[in-house]
Amino acid sequence: MKRNFAALSIVTPAGQHIAQRQKRLEIRSWQPEQLPLKDLVIVENKNYLSKAGDEEAGMAVAIVDIEAVHPWRKDEIEAASATYWAAGYWAWEISNVRPIDPPIAVQAKRKIYFIEMDHA
C-alpha cells in the first residue's frame, strides 16, 4: 500500500551511515519549520542539490525521526560523520532509525519534500 512520507535528500555515503546508525546528527544551514519530524525518509543521492529546482534519482535508505535541532558544536564532528566543523550550522538529532532494505528508488529534491512509496 502506498503512503506519503516527508523526505530529506543526503549525499552519498551519508545516507548509508544514517541507515547503519553511524551518523547520529545531520548538519544543515537551516532548520525544519516544525518538530518533531516523524517518519522522515532519508534519500541518498550522488550530488549536492544547491539551487531551486535541483533534483536527481535517489534511493530511500532509511526512515528516521528528528526530535530536536540545536546549534552544531565543535565536539559533535564525529557524531555528524563530518571531516571538519564550521560555525553557524544546525545539528538535527537523528533517532528511531529504521533501515529500508532493499533501498527504494525515489527522486531526490531540495529541503524537505514529499514522496509516495510502498512501505509498512
Buried (B, 14 or more C-beta within 10 A) or exposed (E): EEEEBBBBBBBBBBBBBBBEEEBBBBBBEEEBEEBBBEBBBBBBBEEEBEEEEBEEEBBBBBBBBBBEBEEBBEEBBEBBBBEEBEEEBBBBBBEEBBBBEEBBEBBBBBEBBEBEBEBE
